[in-house]
Structures are given as C-alpha cells and as structure tokens.
Amino acid sequence: MDQSLGRPAAGVASAPGAGLGSAAGLASAAVRAAIFDLDRTLLPGPSAPILAEALRDAGLLERRPPGSGVLEMVYRVYGETAPAMVLARAGALATRGWSAEALAAAGRAAAEPLAAALAPYAPALLDEHRREGRLLLLATTTPEPLVAPLADLLGLDGVVATRYEVRDGRCTGRLAGSFVWGLGKRGAVAAWARREGVSLRESFAYSDSFYDVPLLGAVGCPVATNPDPRLATVAIGRRWPLLWLDRPPGVPKLGPFEPYDLLQVIARPECFPYARFALDGVEHLPARGPAIVVANHRSYFDPAVLAILAARRGRKLRFLGKQEVFDAPVVGPLARALGGVRVERGSGSDRPLAEAARMLDAGELVAVLPQGTIPRGLAFFDPILRGRTGAARLAAMTGAPVIPIGLWGTEAVWPRASRLPRVSAVLHPPRVSARVGLPVTLDGRDVHEDTAVLMAAIVDLLPPEARRHRRPDAAAVAATMPPGAAPQGRAARDAARGSRAGGATRVRATPDAGSSDGATRRGRAPR
C-alpha cells in the first residue's frame, strides 16, 4: 500500500503497486467505494465560514451566531465535540421558514469556494480512488442542500448528509430522517451502500472525528485522516493508518505542526552568524502555487540557503535528494520528516518524479539540484555546469514553472571536505550570495536541450568570476573532496602541477560532473 494511505486494516488484501492499497485482491464482484467526511478531512478546517457567507448572501442569515468564532477555533484544534454537535442538531429549528430554493442557491454559491479550500493532497487522493474504479461518496453532517453542489463539482457519485424537511417550498425546522452523525452517519451510509450494491467490507472510509469510529469500523479500509486526539488513540490501538492531506505522505504532525514549521522559524540569516548573506530576486519565487526550484550545488550549506529564500516568501521547500542522504542515520529521518524525496540514482525508477509531481499538484515548491551532487576535484571549478535531466522531465510532466537560482560562496561556509560548517567564523563570516531569476521558458520536447537551458540560466545568475576558468592549487582541489578522500589520478596530478607552478593549471571537466545518465554540456537560457 502506498505510504500516503498507510496500510489496510487487518485481513484486507492490497493490490501490489495499486498506490491506494485497494482490496482488488479480494475475489468479489461487489461495488467498492471510498467514503469521505468533509470538515477537517477533505477540507483542512471547518466549512462553516464559507457556508455562513453564502447563507448571508442568500438573505437567509443576518449574522453569524454569537460565539461561533470560538467554536471554530476549538474545532480546528480539537475536532468535533458533543456539545457543538448538539447545537448543530438544534440548528435545524433556525431554518424554519427558509426558502428551500434560496438554501439550494447558497449551496451552489459555496461550491467553488469550498472546492478551492480543499486540503492540498485531497484532489490527488480522489483521483486515485476514481482510477481504481471506486464510487466516491461524501458523508457529512452538513445539510445536504449546502454540500450537494460541491459533490457535483468534484465529480463525486453520491452524498449522504443531514436533510431538512421541506413543505410548500419552505423548511419546517425539522429533519427529514436521522441526524447524520455518529451512529446515524453509519446507518445512513449503510443504507446508501445497500441501495448501490456497495460492499463496505471492501471499501475505504476517511474521517477526522472520534464520533465517526462506528463508520470507520464498518469498512474494510478505515483511514484516520487529520485525526482528533481521541481518534488518533483509537486508530493506533486498532492499527488503522493515519493520514494528513495538508502535507506530503510520510511527514509527521504534532497537532497542527509538522517538522518544517520549526525549520521555518530558524530559516533566517541571523540564525547563521558565521555567514553574510546577499539575497537577490526573492520576489521571483511565487508566494503561492507550484514551482520547481533549480540551483547549482557547491556545498552542504546550499539547502539551508534555499530554505532561507523560501522562508522569505512564507513557503516550504521540498527537496529531491540522493539516496545516501536518506540512508544516513540522523540526517535521513530528518530529510524524510521535512518532506524530502529519496532519489536512487541510476535505478531508472520514475517514482521520485511521480512523488514530486504529486507535491507540485498540491501547490508545493519542489527543489531539484540538477548536478545531482557537489562536483569533485577540478570539475568543481569548471564554469560550464552540467546537469541531469530530472528537473526538465518534472517540468514536462507537470507544466510547473521553473525558477533558477545561482548560489555562490556556500563552499566557504561548509566545504565538502569538512564534516561540519565553519561555525567559528563569526568575526569574519564569508559572503554567500543567492540570486533568484525569472521563470525559465522550456520547450518541453527535448529534456536534454531543456536541461541545457536550465543550467545556462543558473550560470547567468552567478557572479562574473564563476564564468572564468580558475587555476586552483592542491589545497583548493582537496577542499572539494569528501572528508577523508583525496584527489585521484589526473585531477591529483594536475592540481599538484598547478600548485608548483603557482596555480597555473588548465581546468577541465571530470567524469564526476554528472555528464553521463542524461547530463548535458551546453545551452543558453532565453533572453
């Protein structure tokens, strides 16, 4: 089962590679479904503010009830409470005399704002279930006239919701049927399943609420989604998977916070007194929506600089990184917790790009360092940057804009030969420059040519000295090697000759620059 959904409940088979852990392996001709709660499940918070505005615009609600703001705040943090649902049940009385047509009009007006407010990863989840052939059902306590248009807009197959009694075109202030909450929701969903021939045992259900435990327990694949504290406890005890639709799969949460939220607090230049930052063009990073960020790679300090740039725009930045980073004892779990994507170079797998594409579909910023690794030896000083084709392929897959960034001086803060940054350089900190460019226009037909354009765009953002051949001495070359390593072969001989001649060595690319496996050597950015 895909990590975005965890594992199915005990006794339910999953189809290998299905991505949703479907019950397709069960020998049954029954129809299957995926059942979704609305508030704090498909939506990251309550629907009440949007619905209240639509009701006011329809002339049905003069003002919001007193204390509703406090109740919403409690709901966002703790989820449903029994007193709040008692008030919701009693709210039917307030609809006495309302025009049924006006109520339906309010639902239609609220549909697009509600759809725009879906949790970032909810649309992809709906699409995956749809591709697996499941019926999609919205099951919510919210009144049916207010959510049926949303279900239509999302292409769902059915709605189970609280219904108001209507006579002569007016609401009577009473319910038509049961209150769709708790056991009432389970009963309403079961009745729908019987009508549609749906096997709940072979179906999924998603909810945030402890009061939906009866419904979750009735299906074969329950998923506690953005669970309130009590549901999280039940889910852990019953080994139900936990899922959050507002962040990438595998990223943990504590209350409303994920680990990256802590990183954003410290992603500030003043938190790195051993470096002086010159940041330019930050406004070219989009304040919202998807984008692919590409940059050259000079130091282990590069991700910190890119995170600072993203934080200036209030954004999180998800990195694609080589497998060695994710396999490291401490750094690996941290990279996964921050939403990083593990790339196994040379494996030929498209899974990392698929994960990154899903993040972009959710409106995330995704960072790719096309060089793949910090160049070693003389290749580090080559003014021609060579990149792999992953960023270009990702852009072709998603159509997301590509933002180039030129980094310079980061190697003075944390050279590759050092296991730690030079934190003692607070009196004379080295200068680090990061320049963000305008989005790069790619053709999309040839990933090699597009990669050449990307790398040239990065070069154009670097200072003039980056475009000149350097004549490094042996010590400078050694600083580009991993800790404990040393230049080998021709690189070592050339560096030694350059050192004896006062640094007069001609710099040439080495194989470590990444010229194989889809690398590209030349190309210019559009001007």
C-alpha positions as CSV (number, residue, x, y, z in Angstrom):
1,M,0.0,0.0,0.0
2,D,1.3,3.5,-0.8
3,Q,2.7,5.3,2.2
4,S,0.2,8.1,1.5
5,L,-2.5,5.9,3.0
6,G,-0.6,3.7,5.3
7,R,-1.7,0.0,5.4
8,P,-5.2,-1.5,5.1
9,A,-7.0,-2.9,8.1
10,A,-6.1,-6.4,9.2
11,G,-7.5,-9.1,6.9
12,V,-7.9,-6.8,3.9
13,A,-5.7,-7.6,0.9
14,S,-3.9,-4.9,-1.0
15,A,-3.1,-4.9,-4.7
16,P,0.7,-4.6,-5.3
17,G,1.5,-1.3,-6.9
18,A,-2.0,0.0,-6.7
19,G,-0.9,3.1,-4.9
20,L,-4.1,3.0,-2.8
21,G,-3.8,-0.3,-1.1
22,S,-7.0,-1.4,-2.8
23,A,-8.9,-4.5,-1.9
24,A,-8.7,-5.6,-5.6
25,G,-7.1,-8.9,-4.5
26,L,-10.4,-10.0,-2.9
27,A,-12.4,-12.2,-5.1
28,S,-15.7,-10.3,-5.2
29,A,-17.9,-8.7,-7.8
30,A,-19.3,-6.2,-5.3
31,V,-19.1,-2.5,-6.0
32,R,-16.4,-0.7,-3.9
33,A,-16.5,2.8,-2.6
34,A,-14.3,5.5,-0.9
35,I,-16.3,7.4,1.7
36,F,-15.1,10.9,2.8
37,D,-16.1,13.2,5.6
38,L,-15.9,16.9,4.7
39,D,-14.8,19.2,7.6
40,R,-11.2,18.6,8.7
41,T,-10.9,15.7,6.2
42,L,-11.3,16.8,2.6
43,L,-11.2,20.4,4.0
44,P,-8.3,21.3,6.3
45,G,-10.8,23.1,8.6
46,P,-14.5,23.8,9.1
47,S,-16.8,24.6,6.2
48,A,-18.8,26.9,8.4
49,P,-17.2,30.2,7.5
50,I,-17.7,29.7,3.7
51,L,-21.3,28.4,4.2
52,A,-22.2,31.2,6.6
53,E,-21.1,33.8,4.0
54,A,-23.2,32.0,1.3
55,L,-26.2,32.0,3.6
56,R,-25.8,35.7,4.3
57,D,-25.5,36.5,0.6
58,A,-28.7,34.4,0.0
59,G,-30.5,36.5,2.6
60,L,-31.1,33.6,5.0
61,L,-28.6,34.6,7.7
62,E,-28.3,38.1,9.0
63,R,-25.3,37.5,11.2
64,R,-23.3,34.6,12.5
65,P,-24.4,33.2,15.9
66,P,-22.6,34.6,18.9
67,G,-19.6,32.5,19.9
68,S,-19.2,30.8,16.5
69,G,-15.7,32.1,16.2
70,V,-14.6,30.5,19.4
71,L,-16.3,27.2,18.5
72,E,-14.5,27.2,15.1
73,M,-11.2,27.8,16.9
74,V,-11.8,24.8,19.2
75,Y,-12.9,22.7,16.3
76,R,-9.8,23.5,14.3
77,V,-7.6,22.3,17.2
78,Y,-9.5,19.6,18.9
79,G,-12.1,18.5,16.3
80,E,-15.8,17.7,16.9
81,T,-17.2,17.9,20.4
82,A,-20.5,16.6,21.6
83,P,-21.9,20.0,22.8
84,A,-21.1,21.5,19.4
85,M,-22.9,18.8,17.6
86,V,-25.9,19.2,19.9
87,L,-26.0,22.8,18.8
88,A,-25.7,21.8,15.2
89,R,-28.6,19.4,15.6
90,A,-30.7,22.1,17.2
91,G,-29.8,24.5,14.4
92,A,-32.4,22.9,12.2
93,L,-35.0,24.9,14.2
94,A,-33.4,28.1,12.9
95,T,-34.2,27.1,9.3
96,R,-38.0,27.3,9.9
97,G,-39.5,29.4,7.1
98,W,-36.3,29.4,5.0
99,S,-36.9,29.1,1.2
100,A,-35.6,25.8,0.0
101,E,-34.6,27.4,-3.3
102,A,-32.6,30.1,-1.5
103,L,-30.9,27.4,0.6
104,A,-30.0,25.4,-2.6
105,A,-28.8,28.7,-4.2
106,A,-26.5,29.2,-1.2
107,G,-25.1,25.7,-1.7
108,R,-24.4,26.4,-5.3
109,A,-22.7,29.7,-4.4
110,A,-20.5,27.9,-1.8
111,A,-19.4,25.1,-4.1
112,E,-16.5,26.8,-5.8
113,P,-15.1,28.4,-2.6
114,L,-15.3,25.1,-0.9
115,A,-13.6,23.3,-3.7
116,A,-10.8,25.9,-3.7
117,A,-10.3,25.3,0.0
118,L,-9.8,21.5,-0.3
119,A,-6.7,20.2,1.5
120,P,-3.8,20.2,-0.9
121,Y,-3.5,16.5,-1.3
122,A,-7.2,15.7,-1.4
123,P,-7.7,16.1,-5.2
124,A,-5.0,13.6,-5.9
125,L,-6.5,11.1,-3.4
126,L,-9.9,11.4,-5.1
127,D,-8.4,10.9,-8.5
128,E,-6.5,7.8,-7.3
129,H,-9.7,6.2,-6.0
130,R,-11.6,7.2,-9.1
131,R,-8.9,5.5,-11.3
132,E,-9.3,2.4,-9.1
133,G,-13.0,2.2,-10.0
134,R,-14.5,3.1,-6.7
135,L,-17.6,5.1,-6.1
136,L,-16.9,8.3,-4.3
137,L,-19.3,9.3,-1.5
138,L,-19.4,12.4,0.6
139,A,-20.7,11.6,4.1
140,T,-21.2,14.6,6.3
141,T,-23.4,16.1,9.0
142,T,-23.6,19.3,7.0
143,P,-27.0,19.9,5.4
144,E,-27.4,18.2,2.0
145,P,-28.5,21.3,0.1
146,L,-25.3,23.1,1.1
147,V,-22.9,20.3,0.1
148,A,-24.6,18.5,-2.9
149,P,-23.3,21.2,-5.4
150,L,-19.8,20.7,-4.1
151,A,-20.1,16.9,-4.6
152,D,-21.3,17.6,-8.2
153,L,-18.4,19.9,-8.8
154,L,-15.9,17.4,-7.6
155,G,-17.5,14.6,-9.6
156,L,-18.5,12.5,-6.6
157,D,-21.0,9.7,-7.1
158,G,-23.2,10.4,-4.1
159,V,-23.9,12.4,-0.9
160,V,-25.1,11.2,2.5
161,A,-25.9,14.3,4.6
162,T,-28.4,15.7,7.0
163,R,-31.7,16.6,5.2
164,Y,-34.2,19.3,6.2
165,E,-37.9,18.7,6.0
166,V,-39.5,20.9,3.3
167,R,-43.2,21.7,2.8
168,D,-44.6,24.1,0.1
169,G,-41.0,25.2,-0.7
170,R,-40.2,26.1,2.9
171,C,-38.1,24.4,5.6
172,T,-40.2,23.4,8.5
173,G,-37.5,23.5,11.1
174,R,-37.4,19.7,11.4
175,L,-35.2,17.0,10.0
176,A,-36.2,14.6,7.2
177,G,-34.7,11.4,8.5
178,S,-32.0,11.0,11.0
179,F,-29.2,13.4,12.1
180,V,-26.2,12.2,10.1
181,W,-23.6,12.0,12.9
182,G,-22.1,9.2,14.9
183,L,-24.2,6.0,14.7
184,G,-26.7,8.0,12.5
185,K,-24.0,8.5,9.9
186,R,-23.0,4.8,9.9
187,G,-26.7,3.9,9.4
188,A,-27.2,6.4,6.6
189,V,-24.0,5.2,4.8
190,A,-25.1,1.5,5.2
191,A,-28.5,2.3,3.7
192,W,-26.8,4.0,0.7
193,A,-24.4,1.0,0.3
194,R,-27.4,-1.4,0.2
195,R,-29.1,0.7,-2.5
196,E,-25.9,0.9,-4.6
197,G,-24.8,-2.7,-4.1
198,V,-21.6,-1.5,-2.4
199,S,-19.6,-3.8,-0.2
200,L,-18.4,-1.8,2.8
201,R,-16.0,-4.6,3.7
202,E,-14.2,-3.8,0.5
203,S,-14.4,0.0,0.8
204,F,-12.4,2.9,2.3
205,A,-13.6,5.5,4.7
206,Y,-11.8,8.7,5.7
207,S,-12.7,10.9,8.7
208,D,-11.0,13.1,11.3
209,S,-13.6,12.5,14.1
210,F,-13.7,10.2,17.0
211,Y,-17.5,10.2,16.6
212,D,-17.0,8.5,13.2
213,V,-15.5,5.4,14.7
214,P,-18.7,3.5,14.0
215,L,-18.4,4.3,10.3
216,L,-14.7,3.6,10.2
217,G,-15.2,0.3,11.9
218,A,-17.8,-0.7,9.4
219,V,-15.4,-0.6,6.4
220,G,-12.5,-2.8,5.4
221,C,-10.0,0.0,4.9
222,P,-10.6,2.8,7.6
223,V,-8.2,5.8,7.4
224,A,-8.0,8.2,10.3
225,T,-7.5,11.5,8.4
226,N,-6.2,14.5,10.2
227,P,-7.4,12.7,13.3
228,D,-8.5,14.5,16.5
229,P,-6.6,13.2,19.6
230,R,-9.2,10.6,20.6
231,L,-9.5,9.2,17.1
232,A,-5.7,9.1,16.8
233,T,-5.6,7.0,20.0
234,V,-8.3,4.6,18.7
235,A,-6.5,4.4,15.3
236,I,-3.2,3.5,16.8
237,G,-4.8,0.9,19.0
238,R,-6.6,-0.7,16.1
239,R,-3.7,-0.3,13.7
240,W,-5.6,1.9,11.4
241,P,-3.4,4.1,9.1
242,L,-3.1,7.8,9.9
243,L,-3.2,10.3,7.0
244,W,-2.9,14.1,6.7
245,L,-3.9,15.7,3.4
246,D,-2.3,19.0,4.0
247,R,1.3,17.8,3.7
248,P,3.3,15.1,1.8
249,P,3.0,11.4,2.7
250,G,5.3,10.3,5.4
251,V,5.6,13.7,7.1
252,P,4.6,13.5,10.8
253,K,2.5,16.1,12.6
254,L,2.1,17.1,16.2
255,G,-1.2,18.9,16.4
256,P,-1.3,21.5,13.5
257,F,2.5,21.5,13.2
258,E,5.0,19.5,11.0
259,P,8.8,19.5,11.4
260,Y,9.3,22.0,8.6
261,D,7.3,24.6,10.7
262,L,10.2,24.5,13.2
263,L,12.7,24.9,10.3
264,Q,10.9,28.0,9.1
265,V,11.4,29.6,12.4
266,I,15.2,29.3,12.2
267,A,15.5,29.7,8.4
268,R,16.7,33.3,8.9
269,P,20.1,34.8,8.1
270,E,20.5,36.0,11.7
271,C,20.4,32.4,12.8
272,F,23.7,31.8,10.8
273,P,26.1,34.4,12.2
274,Y,29.0,32.6,10.5
275,A,27.8,33.7,7.1
276,R,26.9,37.0,5.4
277,F,24.0,36.7,3.1
278,A,23.4,38.7,-0.1
279,L,19.9,37.6,-1.3
280,D,18.6,39.0,-4.6
281,G,15.4,38.4,-6.6
282,V,13.5,36.7,-3.8
283,E,10.3,38.2,-5.3
284,H,10.6,35.9,-8.2
285,L,9.7,32.9,-6.0
286,P,5.9,32.6,-6.2
287,A,4.1,33.4,-2.9
288,R,1.6,30.5,-3.6
289,G,1.2,27.7,-6.1
290,P,3.6,25.2,-7.5
291,A,7.1,25.8,-8.8
292,I,10.3,23.8,-9.5
293,V,13.3,25.5,-7.9
294,V,16.6,24.6,-9.6
295,A,20.1,25.6,-8.3
296,N,23.7,24.8,-8.7
297,H,25.3,22.7,-6.0
298,R,28.5,23.8,-4.2
299,S,28.2,22.9,-0.6
300,Y,26.3,21.0,2.1
301,F,25.1,24.5,3.1
302,D,23.1,25.0,-0.1
303,P,19.8,23.6,1.2
304,A,20.0,26.0,4.2
305,V,20.3,29.0,1.8
306,L,17.5,27.8,-0.4
307,A,15.3,27.2,2.7
308,I,16.0,30.8,3.8
309,L,14.9,32.1,0.4
310,A,11.7,30.1,0.5
311,A,11.0,31.3,4.1
312,R,11.3,34.9,2.9
313,R,8.2,34.1,0.8
314,G,6.5,32.1,3.6
315,R,6.9,28.9,1.7
316,K,8.1,25.4,2.5
317,L,10.6,23.8,0.1
318,R,10.6,20.1,-0.5
319,F,13.9,18.7,-1.8
320,L,14.7,15.8,-4.1
321,G,17.9,14.3,-2.6
322,K,20.2,11.4,-3.4
323,Q,19.6,8.1,-1.5
324,E,22.8,8.5,0.5
325,V,21.3,11.4,2.4
326,F,18.2,9.4,3.3
327,D,20.2,6.4,4.3
328,A,22.3,8.4,6.8
329,P,21.4,7.6,10.5
330,V,20.3,11.0,11.7
331,V,20.1,13.1,8.5
332,G,18.0,10.6,6.7
333,P,15.0,10.5,9.1
334,L,15.2,14.3,9.3
335,A,15.1,14.7,5.5
336,R,12.0,12.4,5.3
337,A,10.3,14.3,8.1
338,L,10.8,17.5,6.2
339,G,9.1,16.1,3.1
340,G,12.2,15.2,1.1
341,V,12.0,12.7,-1.8
342,R,14.6,9.9,-2.0
343,V,16.3,9.5,-5.4
344,E,18.1,6.3,-6.2
345,R,20.5,7.5,-9.0
346,G,21.0,5.0,-11.8
347,S,18.0,2.9,-10.8
348,G,15.8,4.2,-13.7
349,S,12.8,4.5,-11.4
350,D,10.3,7.2,-12.1
351,R,8.8,7.0,-8.6
352,P,10.8,10.1,-7.3
353,L,9.4,12.2,-10.1
354,A,5.9,10.9,-9.5
355,E,6.2,11.8,-5.8
356,A,7.5,15.3,-6.8
357,A,4.7,15.7,-9.3
358,R,2.1,14.9,-6.7
359,M,3.7,17.6,-4.5
360,L,3.5,20.1,-7.3
361,D,-0.1,19.2,-7.9
362,A,-0.7,20.1,-4.3
363,G,0.8,23.5,-4.8
364,E,4.2,22.9,-3.2
365,L,7.7,24.3,-4.0
366,V,10.0,21.4,-5.1
367,A,13.8,21.9,-5.2
368,V,16.0,20.0,-7.6
369,L,19.7,20.3,-7.8
370,P,20.4,19.1,-11.4
371,Q,24.1,18.5,-10.8
372,G,23.0,15.7,-8.5
373,T,26.0,16.1,-6.2
374,I,28.7,18.5,-5.4
375,P,31.3,18.3,-8.2
376,R,34.7,16.9,-7.0
377,G,38.2,17.9,-7.9
378,L,38.7,20.1,-10.9
379,A,35.1,19.7,-12.0
380,F,34.2,21.9,-9.1
381,F,35.9,24.8,-10.8
382,D,34.5,24.3,-14.3
383,P,32.5,27.3,-15.4
384,I,30.3,25.1,-17.5
385,L,27.6,23.5,-15.4
386,R,26.5,20.0,-16.3
387,G,23.1,18.7,-15.1
388,R,20.9,15.7,-15.2
389,T,17.5,15.7,-16.8
390,G,15.3,15.2,-13.8
391,A,14.2,18.8,-13.4
392,A,13.4,19.1,-17.1
393,R,11.4,15.9,-17.1
394,L,9.5,17.0,-14.0
395,A,8.6,20.3,-15.7
396,A,7.4,18.5,-18.8
397,M,5.3,16.2,-16.6
398,T,3.6,18.9,-14.6
399,G,3.8,22.2,-16.5
400,A,5.0,23.8,-13.3
401,P,7.1,27.0,-13.7
402,V,10.9,26.5,-13.2
403,I,12.7,29.1,-11.1
404,P,16.6,29.2,-11.4
405,I,18.8,30.2,-8.5
406,G,22.5,30.9,-8.6
407,L,24.4,30.1,-5.4
408,W,27.9,31.3,-4.7
409,G,30.3,31.2,-1.7
410,T,28.5,28.5,0.2
411,E,31.6,26.3,0.0
412,A,33.4,28.8,2.2
413,V,30.8,28.2,4.9
414,W,30.8,24.4,4.7
415,P,33.4,22.9,2.3
416,R,32.8,19.4,1.1
417,A,36.0,18.3,2.9
418,S,34.6,19.3,6.2
419,R,32.1,17.3,8.3
420,L,30.7,20.4,9.9
421,P,30.2,24.1,8.8
422,R,32.8,26.6,9.9
423,V,30.7,28.0,12.8
424,S,33.7,29.7,14.4
425,A,33.9,32.3,11.5
426,V,31.6,34.7,13.3
427,L,34.1,37.6,13.4
428,H,34.9,37.4,9.7
429,P,32.0,35.4,8.1
430,P,32.3,34.6,4.4
431,R,29.9,36.2,1.9
432,V,27.2,33.9,0.5
433,S,25.2,35.1,-2.5
434,A,21.9,33.7,-3.8
435,R,20.3,35.2,-6.8
436,V,16.8,34.2,-7.9
437,G,15.9,34.5,-11.6
438,L,12.7,34.8,-13.6
439,P,10.9,31.6,-14.6
440,V,12.7,29.8,-17.4
441,T,10.8,29.0,-20.6
442,L,11.3,25.4,-21.7
443,D,10.4,23.8,-24.9
444,G,9.2,20.6,-23.3
445,R,10.1,18.4,-26.3
446,D,13.8,17.5,-25.6
447,V,14.8,17.1,-22.0
448,H,18.5,17.4,-22.8
449,E,18.0,20.7,-24.6
450,D,15.8,21.9,-21.7
451,T,18.4,20.9,-19.2
452,A,21.0,22.9,-21.1
453,V,18.7,25.9,-21.0
454,L,18.2,25.5,-17.2
455,M,21.9,25.1,-16.5
456,A,22.7,28.2,-18.6
457,A,20.1,30.2,-16.8
458,I,21.7,29.3,-13.5
459,V,25.2,30.3,-14.8
460,D,23.8,33.7,-15.9
461,L,22.8,34.3,-12.2
462,L,26.3,33.7,-10.9
463,P,28.9,36.4,-10.4
464,P,31.4,37.1,-13.2
465,E,34.2,35.1,-11.5
466,A,32.0,32.0,-11.8
467,R,32.3,32.2,-15.6
468,R,36.1,32.3,-15.6
469,H,38.4,29.4,-15.5
470,R,40.1,29.2,-12.1
471,R,43.5,27.8,-11.5
472,P,43.1,26.0,-8.2
473,D,46.0,24.8,-6.1
474,A,46.2,21.4,-4.5
475,A,44.6,22.6,-1.2
476,A,41.6,24.1,-3.1
477,V,41.1,20.9,-5.0
478,A,41.3,18.8,-1.8
479,A,38.6,21.0,-0.2
480,T,36.2,19.7,-2.9
481,M,36.6,16.1,-1.9
482,P,34.5,14.3,0.8
483,P,36.0,14.0,4.3
484,G,38.9,11.6,4.3
485,A,39.1,11.4,0.5
486,A,41.8,12.9,-1.7
487,P,42.1,13.8,-5.4
488,Q,42.8,10.8,-7.5
489,G,44.5,10.2,-10.9
490,R,44.7,13.1,-13.3
491,A,43.0,15.5,-11.0
492,A,45.6,15.0,-8.4
493,R,48.5,15.3,-10.9
494,D,47.1,18.4,-12.5
495,A,46.4,20.0,-9.1
496,A,50.0,19.2,-8.0
497,R,51.5,20.7,-11.2
498,G,49.2,23.8,-10.8
499,S,50.4,24.2,-7.2
500,R,54.1,24.0,-8.1
501,A,53.5,26.5,-11.0
502,G,51.8,29.0,-8.7
503,G,48.3,27.7,-9.6
504,A,48.8,27.8,-13.4
505,T,46.6,24.7,-14.3
506,R,44.0,24.5,-17.0
507,V,40.7,23.3,-15.6
508,R,38.9,20.6,-17.4
509,A,35.7,18.6,-16.5
510,T,36.0,15.3,-14.8
511,P,33.5,12.4,-15.1
512,D,32.2,13.2,-11.6
513,A,30.5,16.3,-13.0
514,G,27.5,14.2,-14.0
515,S,27.9,14.2,-17.7
516,S,26.5,10.7,-18.1
517,D,23.0,9.4,-17.4
518,G,21.2,12.3,-19.1
519,A,23.7,15.0,-18.4
520,T,24.0,17.9,-20.8
521,R,27.0,20.1,-21.6
522,R,25.9,23.2,-23.3
523,G,22.9,25.5,-23.9
524,R,21.9,29.1,-23.3
525,A,19.0,30.5,-21.4
526,P,16.4,32.5,-23.3
527,R,16.9,36.3,-23.1
